[in-house]
Amino acid sequence: MNNKVIIVTGAAMGLGLAAAQEFAARGAKLVLVDYNKEALEKAADEIRKELPAVEIATYVADVSNEEDVKGYVALTESKFGRIDGLYNNAGIEGRQAPLTEYDLDVFKKVVDINLMGVYYGMRYVIPVMQKQKYGRIVNVASVGGIRGVVNQTPYVATKHAVSGMTKNAAIEYGKDGILTNAIAPGAILTPMVAEAFKQVNPGNPAEAEREYAQRNPIRALGQPEHVAKLVAFLIGDENGYVNGQTIAIDGGESNLYGNS
Ligand SMILES: NC(=O)c1ccc[n+]([C@@H]2O[C@H](COP(=O)([O-])OP(=O)(O)OC[C@H]3O[C@@H](n4cnc5c(N)ncnc54)[C@H](O)[C@@H]3O)[C@@H](O)[C@H]2O)c1
C-alpha cells in the first residue's frame, strides 16, 4: 500500500482505528475522519507515535452531513492530490427495540448515518477515482446486512442497503478501474459491541459477552485486527478482481442454523 492515499471514516476507534493502523504500517497516507474530535486527534497521535514517518490528515465530519463529506473529499484532494481508497466504515447500531416499538427519531438517525453516510462517501469519492481510472472502496455492512437480527430493524435495513449499494457501485464503475466491496463483520470486540452487551445485560455485560462467544462456531469474538487485515487486502493493489461482494468475517456464525 506504499503511498496509497486512503480515507477512513469512523477512524477514532474500533474497526476504523485498527484499519488505519494496518494501512499506516503498510505505507499508506491517511485521511482520518470522525465526528468525535477529541478521540480522532488521540487516534491520529497514537498512529504517529508508532509510525512517525506516516503522513496523516484528520478531518472532523459527520458522515450523514453532505457538506461535511464534500469537505473531507476536498481536503484529501488538496493535501494528497488523489484518493486511492475509501474505507466507508462509520456507522451506529441505534437502540435495541422490537420493530413496532422502535423510536422513529433513532430509526431516522441510523438511516442518515449508515445508509446516507455511505452513499455520500461514494457519491463524492467516485468522480475523483474515475479521473484516476483507479480506486478501491470498502463499505462496512454487517452480518445484519445478510440476515435478520432481533430488535435491530433499522440497523438490519441499512446494512442490507450497504450491501445493495456496493453491488451497484461495482457494476457501474468497474469499467473505470474502481473495485467496490463490502465486509460483513460478526461480533468484533469494539466499543460499539461492548455497548451492545451493556444493553443486553446491564447488570453483567461480561456474562452477555461470554454467552455470545459460546454461540460462535469458533467460540470467540473477533478482534478489530482480524477485520483490518481483510480490509487491507480489499482496499489495496493485491485485490485485482474481487468486486461487488459482501464478505462475511464472523467466525462462520452466519452459516449456523440451529445449535452449534
Ligand atoms: N464491531 C462489530 O462487531 C461490528 C459488526 C458488524 C458491523 N460493524 C460496523 O463496523 C463499523 C464500525 O463499528 P465499530 O464497532 O468500530 O464501532 P465504534 O462505535 O467502536 O466506532 C465507530 C466510530 O465511528 C464514529 N462515527 C459514528 N457515527 C459517525 C458519523 N455520523 N460521522 C463520523 N463518525 C461517526 C464514532 O465516533 C466512532 O469513532 C460500523 O459501521 C458498524 O456498524 C461492527
PDBQT file of the ligand as one rigid body, heavy atoms in Angstrom, charges set to zero:
ROOT
HETATM    1  N1  LIG A 301     -17.957  -4.233  15.980  1.00  0.00    +0.000 N 
HETATM    2  C1  LIG A 301     -18.715  -5.119  15.363  1.00  0.00    +0.000 C 
HETATM    3  O1  LIG A 301     -18.888  -6.243  15.811  1.00  0.00    +0.000 OA
HETATM    4  C2  LIG A 301     -19.390  -4.765  14.068  1.00  0.00    +0.000 A 
HETATM    5  C3  LIG A 301     -20.122  -5.774  13.435  1.00  0.00    +0.000 A 
HETATM    6  C4  LIG A 301     -20.729  -5.501  12.231  1.00  0.00    +0.000 A 
HETATM    7  C5  LIG A 301     -20.599  -4.245  11.677  1.00  0.00    +0.000 A 
HETATM    8  N2  LIG A 301     -19.904  -3.281  12.321  1.00  0.00    +0.000 N 
HETATM    9  C6  LIG A 301     -19.826  -1.969  11.685  1.00  0.00    +0.000 C 
HETATM   10  O2  LIG A 301     -18.493  -1.533  11.683  1.00  0.00    +0.000 OA
HETATM   11  C7  LIG A 301     -18.459  -0.112  11.693  1.00  0.00    +0.000 C 
HETATM   12  C8  LIG A 301     -17.562   0.346  12.821  1.00  0.00    +0.000 C 
HETATM   13  O3  LIG A 301     -18.078  -0.176  14.021  1.00  0.00    +0.000 OA
HETATM   14  P1  LIG A 301     -17.250  -0.233  15.383  1.00  0.00    +0.000 P 
HETATM   15  O4  LIG A 301     -17.668  -1.468  16.064  1.00  0.00    +0.000 OA
HETATM   16  O5  LIG A 301     -15.831   0.057  15.142  1.00  0.00    +0.000 OA
HETATM   17  O6  LIG A 301     -17.975   0.992  16.124  1.00  0.00    +0.000 OA
HETATM   18  P2  LIG A 301     -17.423   2.025  17.218  1.00  0.00    +0.000 P 
HETATM   19  O7  LIG A 301     -18.632   2.655  17.794  1.00  0.00    +0.000 OA
HETATM   20  O8  LIG A 301     -16.483   1.322  18.116  1.00  0.00    +0.000 OA
HETATM   21  O9  LIG A 301     -16.626   3.084  16.319  1.00  0.00    +0.000 OA
HETATM   22  C9  LIG A 301     -17.330   3.799  15.333  1.00  0.00    +0.000 C 
HETATM   23  C10 LIG A 301     -16.629   5.117  15.053  1.00  0.00    +0.000 C 
HETATM   24  O10 LIG A 301     -17.405   5.811  14.066  1.00  0.00    +0.000 OA
HETATM   25  C11 LIG A 301     -17.627   7.144  14.504  1.00  0.00    +0.000 C 
HETATM   26  N3  LIG A 301     -18.894   7.625  13.949  1.00  0.00    +0.000 N 
HETATM   27  C12 LIG A 301     -20.136   7.161  14.214  1.00  0.00    +0.000 A 
HETATM   28  N4  LIG A 301     -21.048   7.863  13.544  1.00  0.00    +0.000 NA
HETATM   29  C13 LIG A 301     -20.368   8.806  12.828  1.00  0.00    +0.000 A 
HETATM   30  C14 LIG A 301     -20.763   9.842  11.955  1.00  0.00    +0.000 A 
HETATM   31  N5  LIG A 301     -22.050  10.076  11.697  1.00  0.00    +0.000 N 
HETATM   32  N6  LIG A 301     -19.803  10.590  11.380  1.00  0.00    +0.000 NA
HETATM   33  C15 LIG A 301     -18.498  10.380  11.649  1.00  0.00    +0.000 A 
HETATM   34  N7  LIG A 301     -18.071   9.432  12.502  1.00  0.00    +0.000 NA
HETATM   35  C16 LIG A 301     -19.004   8.642  13.084  1.00  0.00    +0.000 A 
HETATM   36  C17 LIG A 301     -17.634   7.089  16.023  1.00  0.00    +0.000 C 
HETATM   37  O11 LIG A 301     -17.329   8.354  16.604  1.00  0.00    +0.000 OA
HETATM   38  C18 LIG A 301     -16.554   6.036  16.281  1.00  0.00    +0.000 C 
HETATM   39  O12 LIG A 301     -15.272   6.617  16.345  1.00  0.00    +0.000 OA
HETATM   40  C19 LIG A 301     -19.911   0.348  11.821  1.00  0.00    +0.000 C 
HETATM   41  O13 LIG A 301     -20.414   0.657  10.531  1.00  0.00    +0.000 OA
HETATM   42  C20 LIG A 301     -20.597  -0.877  12.374  1.00  0.00    +0.000 C 
HETATM   43  O14 LIG A 301     -21.959  -0.917  12.058  1.00  0.00    +0.000 OA
HETATM   44  C21 LIG A 301     -19.303  -3.508  13.520  1.00  0.00    +0.000 A 
ENDROOT
TORSDOF 0
